[in-house]
């Protein structure tokens, strides 16, 4: 029984240790995306008060709008409409 417990504990430690860099990387990428969205909203004169309430999907949509081919005015209108939902 003790050997089985040690084996399970070792396996859990190894798998958690292996996942830690991936979790750190995802957190870092999320923070970078949030910062980019924040800067974009400030540049366009849009409110940044509730940026923490945006879902990851909404942030992805905003990033897609910013990277799109529309005019800057149209991009700002689309982002503003998304924020007002």
N, CA, C and O of each residue as an XYZ file, in Angstrom:
340
protein
N       0.822     -1.194      0.000
C       0.000      0.000      0.000
C       0.870      1.263      0.000
O       0.567      2.233     -0.695
N       1.950      1.239      0.784
C       2.836      2.394      0.839
C       3.521      2.629     -0.502
O       3.689      3.775     -0.919
N       3.912      1.566     -1.173
C       4.559      1.706     -2.486
C       3.590      2.319     -3.497
O       3.966      3.152     -4.321
N       2.320      1.879     -3.408
C       1.310      2.407     -4.330
C       1.092      3.905     -4.079
O       0.974      4.683     -5.026
N       1.040      4.300     -2.820
C       0.866      5.706     -2.469
C       2.051      6.542     -2.951
O       1.872      7.630     -3.498
N       3.247      6.030     -2.745
C       4.451      6.749     -3.190
C       4.456      6.891     -4.709
O       4.830      7.937     -5.239
N       4.041      5.841     -5.402
C       3.997      5.895     -6.868
C       2.983      6.924     -7.336
O       3.250      7.682     -8.268
N       1.816      6.956     -6.693
C       0.793      7.948     -7.063
C       1.265      9.361     -6.760
O       1.062     10.268     -7.567
N       1.886      9.555     -5.617
C       2.389     10.881     -5.258
C       3.471     11.333     -6.229
O       3.513     12.499     -6.620
N       4.336     10.420     -6.612
C       5.401     10.750     -7.565
C       4.816     11.110     -8.925
O       5.248     12.077     -9.552
N       3.837     10.338     -9.383
C       3.203     10.617    -10.675
C       2.496     11.968    -10.653
O       2.566     12.727    -11.619
N       1.820     12.262     -9.555
C       1.127     13.557     -9.443
C       2.126     14.705     -9.456
O       1.894     15.717    -10.116
N       3.222     14.563     -8.742
C       4.246     15.609     -8.703
C       4.852     15.843    -10.078
O       5.043     16.985    -10.496
N       5.151     14.764    -10.772
C       5.740     14.882    -12.110
C       4.774     15.562    -13.065
O       5.176     16.439    -13.829
N       3.502     15.169    -13.033
C       2.549     15.765    -13.973
C       2.281     17.221    -13.640
O       2.121     18.033    -14.552
N       2.227     17.582    -12.356
C       2.021     18.984    -12.005
C       3.242     19.823    -12.352
O       3.105     20.963    -12.793
N       4.411     19.282    -12.162
C       5.633     19.994    -12.509
C       5.736     20.207    -14.010
O       6.203     21.250    -14.468
N       5.299     19.221    -14.768
C       5.347     19.343    -16.228
C       4.343     20.361    -16.730
O       4.580     20.997    -17.757
N       3.224     20.534    -16.032
C       2.180     21.461    -16.477
C       2.446     22.893    -16.047
O       1.888     23.817    -16.639
N       3.273     23.108    -15.044
C       3.506     24.445    -14.513
C       4.003     25.431    -15.565
O       3.474     26.540    -15.633
N       4.997     25.085    -16.390
C       5.437     26.058    -17.405
C       4.328     26.415    -18.398
O       4.242     27.562    -18.837
N       3.490     25.457    -18.753
C       2.399     25.739    -19.688
C       1.397     26.689    -19.056
O       0.918     27.613    -19.713
N       1.074     26.470    -17.787
C       0.133     27.349    -17.094
C       0.718     28.751    -16.969
O       0.010     29.738    -17.169
N       1.990     28.846    -16.644
C       2.654     30.149    -16.550
C       2.621     30.858    -17.894
O       2.353     32.058    -17.961
N       2.893     30.122    -18.962
C       2.914     30.689    -20.306
C       1.533     31.205    -20.704
O       1.414     32.288    -21.277
N       0.496     30.435    -20.402
C      -0.860     30.876    -20.740
C      -1.221     32.136    -19.966
O      -1.841     33.047    -20.514
N      -0.836     32.191    -18.691
C      -1.107     33.381    -17.888
C      -0.381     34.594    -18.435
O      -0.934     35.693    -18.471
N       0.844     34.396    -18.856
C       1.639     35.480    -19.429
C       1.010     35.973    -20.732
O       0.918     37.180    -20.961
N       0.582     35.050    -21.579
C      -0.060     35.428    -22.841
C      -1.370     36.169    -22.589
O      -1.677     37.138    -23.283
N      -2.143     35.721    -21.601
C      -3.392     36.405    -21.263
C      -3.108     37.821    -20.795
O      -3.807     38.756    -21.188
N      -2.092     37.991    -19.963
C      -1.735     39.337    -19.494
C      -1.271     40.223    -20.637
O      -1.581     41.415    -20.664
N      -0.538     39.660    -21.572
C      -0.082     40.442    -22.729
C      -1.269     40.861    -23.591
O      -1.316     41.994    -24.069
N      -2.225     39.958    -23.794
C      -3.420     40.284    -24.581
C      -4.231     41.359    -23.876
O      -4.707     42.295    -24.517
N      -4.393     41.235    -22.565
C      -5.138     42.242    -21.805
C      -4.461     43.604    -21.921
O      -5.134     44.617    -22.109
N      -3.142     43.635    -21.809
C      -2.410     44.892    -21.944
C      -2.559     45.504    -23.328
O      -2.715     46.718    -23.461
N      -2.511     44.663    -24.360
C      -2.667     45.164    -25.731
C      -4.071     45.737    -25.940
O      -4.232     46.782    -26.569
N      -5.077     45.053    -25.414
C      -6.457     45.536    -25.537
C      -6.609     46.847    -24.776
O      -7.221     47.790    -25.278
N      -6.060     46.911    -23.579
C      -6.124     48.135    -22.773
C      -5.505     49.311    -23.529
O      -6.106     50.383    -23.610
N      -4.317     49.116    -24.075
C      -3.653     50.192    -24.826
C      -4.463     50.605    -26.041
O      -4.562     51.792    -26.351
N      -5.039     49.638    -26.726
C      -5.842     49.933    -27.920
C      -7.081     50.749    -27.550
O      -7.427     51.706    -28.242
N      -7.746     50.369    -26.460
C      -8.939     51.108    -26.028
C      -8.570     52.537    -25.643
O      -9.273     53.478    -26.010
N      -7.475     52.708    -24.907
C      -7.042     54.057    -24.515
C      -6.704     54.894    -25.732
O      -7.073     56.067    -25.799
N      -6.004     54.306    -26.701
C      -5.619     55.029    -27.912
C      -6.844     55.520    -28.668
O      -6.833     56.612    -29.237
N      -7.897     54.716    -28.672
C      -9.118     55.060    -29.399
C     -10.087     55.901    -28.572
O     -11.165     56.250    -29.053
N      -9.718     56.230    -27.332
C     -10.578     57.050    -26.473
C     -11.788     56.285    -25.953
O     -12.802     56.893    -25.612
N     -11.692     54.971    -25.890
C     -12.793     54.149    -25.405
C     -12.565     53.825    -23.928
O     -11.425     53.817    -23.463
N     -13.639     53.558    -23.195
C     -13.490     53.301    -21.756
C     -12.719     52.011    -21.460
O     -12.875     50.999    -22.144
N     -11.892     52.082    -20.429
C     -11.115     50.916    -20.003
C     -11.520     50.445    -18.608
O     -10.909     49.535    -18.047
N     -12.556     51.075    -18.057
C     -12.962     50.793    -16.675
C     -13.268     49.317    -16.425
O     -12.875     48.765    -15.397
N     -13.964     48.685    -17.355
C     -14.441     47.324    -17.147
C     -13.673     46.294    -17.965
O     -14.223     45.255    -18.331
N     -12.425     46.572    -18.248
C     -11.648     45.639    -19.069
C     -11.538     44.273    -18.394
O     -11.455     43.252    -19.077
N     -11.538     44.244    -17.065
C     -11.441     42.971    -16.357
C     -12.703     42.127    -16.517
O     -12.683     40.929    -16.233
N     -13.794     42.735    -16.966
C     -15.044     42.003    -17.166
C     -15.166     41.385    -18.554
O     -16.092     40.615    -18.807
N     -14.239     41.715    -19.459
C     -14.293     41.156    -20.811
C     -13.976     39.662    -20.770
O     -13.095     39.217    -20.033
N     -14.700     38.913    -21.562
C     -14.389     37.489    -21.674
C     -13.216     37.319    -22.632
O     -12.862     38.236    -23.374
N     -12.633     36.151    -22.602
C     -11.534     35.868    -23.522
C     -12.030     35.940    -24.966
O     -11.299     36.378    -25.854
N     -13.261     35.514    -25.198
C     -13.848     35.599    -26.539
C     -13.993     37.040    -27.013
O     -13.700     37.351    -28.167
N     -14.445     37.919    -26.120
C     -14.583     39.329    -26.473
C     -13.226     39.951    -26.750
O     -13.081     40.761    -27.665
N     -12.234     39.572    -25.958
C     -10.885     40.100    -26.178
C     -10.337     39.618    -27.525
O      -9.675     40.369    -28.241
N     -10.619     38.377    -27.851
C     -10.201     37.851    -29.150
C     -10.889     38.566    -30.295
O     -10.277     38.830    -31.330
N     -12.170     38.882    -30.109
C     -12.913     39.614    -31.133
C     -12.330     41.003    -31.324
O     -12.158     41.457    -32.456
N     -12.025     41.680    -30.228
C     -11.418     43.018    -30.315
C     -10.078     42.936    -31.033
O      -9.778     43.769    -31.889
N      -9.275     41.940    -30.690
C      -7.971     41.764    -31.359
C      -8.166     41.536    -32.852
O      -7.408     42.059    -33.669
N      -9.183     40.754    -33.206
C      -9.474     40.509    -34.615
C      -9.907     41.770    -35.347
O      -9.527     41.995    -36.496
N     -10.704     42.586    -34.672
C     -11.143     43.855    -35.273
C      -9.930     44.760    -35.507
O      -9.778     45.336    -36.584
N      -9.077     44.878    -34.500
C      -7.897     45.743    -34.598
C      -6.980     45.286    -35.726
O      -6.420     46.114    -36.445
N      -6.825     43.980    -35.885
C      -5.940     43.448    -36.923
C      -6.588     43.400    -38.303
O      -5.930     43.062    -39.287
N      -7.884     43.738    -38.377
C      -8.615     43.664    -39.643
C      -8.268     44.782    -40.612
O      -7.429     45.638    -40.329
N      -8.932     44.754    -41.759
C      -8.637     45.703    -42.838
C      -9.590     46.897    -42.887
O      -9.466     47.738    -43.777
N     -10.541     46.991    -41.947
C     -11.488     48.104    -41.955
C     -10.789     49.421    -41.653
O      -9.645     49.452    -41.199
N     -11.511     50.515    -41.917
C     -10.968     51.831    -41.583
C     -10.906     51.966    -40.064
O     -11.610     51.260    -39.341
N     -10.064     52.872    -39.588
C      -9.895     53.059    -38.144
C     -11.214     53.484    -37.493
O     -11.538     53.038    -36.391
N     -11.965     54.335    -38.168
C     -13.257     54.765    -37.626
C     -14.228     53.603    -37.494
O     -14.941     53.486    -36.497
N     -14.249     52.748    -38.501
C     -15.127     51.582    -38.455
C     -14.684     50.610    -37.359
O     -15.521     50.029    -36.667
N     -13.386     50.436    -37.203
C     -12.869     49.574    -36.133
C     -13.315     50.093    -34.769
O     -13.770     49.327    -33.920
N     -13.178     51.416    -34.568
C     -13.566     52.017    -33.295
C     -15.054     51.817    -33.036
O     -15.447     51.504    -31.912
N     -15.887     51.992    -34.060
C     -17.338     51.790    -33.899
C     -17.662     50.346    -33.535
O     -18.509     50.090    -32.678
N     -16.987     49.405    -34.188
C     -17.236     47.992    -33.896
C     -16.827     47.641    -32.465
O     -17.546     46.929    -31.765
N     -15.681     48.140    -32.041
C     -15.214     47.866    -30.678
C     -16.153     48.503    -29.665
O     -16.494     47.888    -28.655
N     -16.570     49.736    -29.936
C     -17.494     50.433    -29.027
C     -18.802     49.657    -28.916
O     -19.341     49.517    -27.818
N     -19.316     49.157    -30.021
C     -20.546     48.374    -29.996
C     -20.369     47.098    -29.170
O     -21.268     46.697    -28.432
N     -19.227     46.482    -29.299
C     -18.948     45.267    -28.520
C     -18.878     45.568    -27.033
O     -19.367     44.785    -26.219
N     -18.278     46.685    -26.674
C     -18.144     47.055    -25.259
C     -19.491     47.426    -24.646
O     -19.685     47.267    -23.441
N     -20.418     47.917    -25.456
C     -21.717     48.342    -24.942
C     -22.678     47.177    -24.726
O     -23.737     47.360    -24.126
N     -22.334     46.002    -25.196
C     -23.220     44.837    -25.011
C     -23.253     44.403    -23.588
O     -23.945     43.441    -23.252
